[in-house]
Every structure is written in structure tokens, then in C-alpha cells.
Amino acid sequence: MANPELPGLRVAMFEDDESITKLVGLDLLHTPHEIVDTATTLDEAIAVLTKARPEQLELDVVLLDGNLSTPRRGHDALAIWDRLVRINQTRHRLGELAIVTVGISADPLQEYGIPLPSVQDITKDGLPRLEEVLDTIAEERRAS
């Protein structure tokens, strides 16, 4: 059940399976969280991250699948993770909050070498917990 006192998170979803994207969109419909952009390929995801600035596209969270447009296991997730690390370093220097990554791949993103806390590496099996995970992130952001 959505907590009306929580600030809504602005979410980008990087997922190549349209049915998963639709399912997550429906799941978040009655929450304070909003999907503000999506990508189905690595190039699209990089383009979304390039816009991730307050004057263009405000982002709080990226939902990250492990494989988008390349068949190499974890390649896309690692490339996106590398870009997110650099963006978050800049945001930190500017005193801005980091963009949080939540893993929604079939396999844990940790298996690809991405150091996500287990609570944020929920995999596709954990999608029913997504609202709870996003609410926790929103509470942490409000407290900081």
C-alpha cells in the first residue's frame, strides 16, 4: 500500500522485455513513484543517462536489466553501471543525491560484478517487492 507521505521517486527503466516494462508500470500506477523514461537498448539507456540533469531529466532511480541489446551476459549492465558511477561522482561533488540502481535482471547484477546491496538487487523474481524497495529508497532520501 502506497504511503502518501513519501516523496515520489523519478524512475528510469532499462529493460528490453516490453511485458516486464508494462507490468512494472502498472504496479507503480498507484504509488508516488513515476517512470519518467525507458530504454530497451544500451544506446537508448546511455542517451537517457546523458539527459539526467536537473534542467532536462530528473532521475532518482534506475531499474536495470542485465542484458539489453548485446548477447554478452552482463555487458550492457556493466556499461550502464560505469556511466552511473561517473554521473554519481559528479552529483556528489555538486552536493546532489546519487541516482540509485535497482537490479531487475533474471540473474543478480552482483554476478556481473556490479556491487549492489542485496536488498537492491531484487531480480525479476523480486519484482513483487519493487514498491517496498522504492519506498525504502524514498524514505532514505527524505532522511538525508
C-alpha positions in Angstrom: 0.0 0.0 0.0 1.4 3.4 -1.0 2.5 5.8 1.7 1.1 9.2 0.7 3.7 11.0 2.8 6.6 9.6 0.9 8.1 11.7 -1.9 7.7 10.1 -5.3 10.8 8.8 -7.0 11.5 9.6 -10.6 12.5 6.2 -12.2 14.1 5.3 -15.4 13.6 1.7 -16.5 16.2 -0.1 -18.7 14.5 -3.3 -19.7 14.2 -5.0 -23.1 11.1 -7.1 -22.3 8.1 -5.0 -23.0 5.8 -7.2 -20.9 8.1 -6.5 -17.8 8.0 -2.8 -18.5 4.2 -2.8 -18.7 3.9 -4.9 -15.6 6.2 -2.5 -13.6 4.3 0.5 -15.0 1.0 -1.0 -13.8 2.5 -1.9 -10.4 3.7 1.7 -9.8 0.5 3.3 -11.1 -1.0 3.9 -7.6 2.2 4.7 -5.9 4.0 8.1 -5.6 6.8 6.8 -7.9 6.8 7.5 -11.6 8.6 6.0 -14.6 9.9 9.1 -16.4 11.9 7.4 -19.1 12.6 3.9 -20.5 15.2 2.3 -22.7 15.3 -1.1 -24.4 18.9 -0.9 -25.8 22.3 0.1 -24.4 22.4 3.1 -26.7 19.0 4.2 -25.5 20.0 3.8 -21.9 23.1 5.9 -22.4 21.0 8.6 -24.1 18.6 8.6 -21.1 21.6 9.0 -18.7 23.0 11.8 -20.8 19.8 13.7 -20.2 19.9 13.0 -16.4 20.4 16.6 -15.3 18.0 18.8 -13.3 17.4 21.1 -16.3 16.5 18.1 -18.6 15.5 14.9 -16.8 15.4 14.5 -13.0 16.2 10.9 -12.0 16.3 9.2 -8.6 16.4 5.5 -9.6 17.4 3.3 -12.5 15.8 -0.1 -12.8 18.5 -2.1 -14.6 18.2 -5.3 -16.5 21.4 -7.2 -17.2 21.1 -7.6 -20.9 19.5 -5.2 -23.3 20.9 -5.1 -26.8 24.0 -7.3 -26.7 24.1 -11.1 -26.2 27.1 -11.0 -23.9 25.9 -11.7 -20.4 26.1 -8.6 -18.2 27.8 -6.4 -20.8 25.0 -3.8 -21.0 24.6 -3.6 -17.3 28.3 -3.1 -16.7 28.4 -0.3 -19.3 25.4 1.4 -17.8 26.8 0.9 -14.3 30.1 2.5 -15.3 28.2 5.6 -16.6 26.1 5.7 -13.4 29.3 5.7 -11.3 30.7 8.7 -13.2 27.4 10.6 -13.0 27.1 9.9 -9.3 30.7 11.1 -8.7 29.7 14.4 -10.3 26.4 14.6 -8.4 28.3 14.0 -5.2 30.7 16.9 -6.0 27.7 19.2 -6.6 26.0 18.1 -3.4 23.2 16.3 -5.2 21.8 12.9 -4.2 23.0 9.9 -6.2 20.9 8.0 -8.7 20.2 4.7 -7.1 20.3 1.4 -9.1 17.9 -1.4 -8.5 18.7 -4.7 -10.3 15.8 -6.3 -12.1 17.7 -8.8 -14.2 17.0 -12.5 -14.4 20.3 -13.1 -12.5 21.6 -10.9 -9.7 23.6 -8.0 -11.1 26.2 -8.9 -8.5 27.0 -11.9 -10.7 28.2 -9.5 -13.4 30.5 -7.7 -11.0 28.1 -4.8 -10.1 28.4 -4.2 -6.3 24.7 -3.6 -5.4 23.4 -4.3 -1.9 21.3 -7.5 -2.0 18.2 -5.5 -1.0 18.5 -3.5 -4.2 19.4 -6.5 -6.5 15.9 -7.9 -6.5 16.0 -9.8 -9.9 12.8 -10.4 -11.9 11.7 -12.8 -9.2 11.6 -10.0 -6.7 9.5 -7.6 -8.8 6.5 -8.0 -6.4 8.7 -6.3 -3.8 9.6 -3.3 -6.1 7.2 -0.9 -4.4 8.6 -1.7 -1.0 12.2 -1.3 -2.2 11.4 2.1 -3.8 9.6 3.2 -0.7 12.7 2.4 1.4 14.9 4.4 -1.0 12.4 7.3 -0.8 12.5 7.2 3.0 16.3 7.2 3.0 16.4 10.1 0.6 14.0 12.1 2.7 16.1 11.4 5.8 19.3 12.6 4.1 
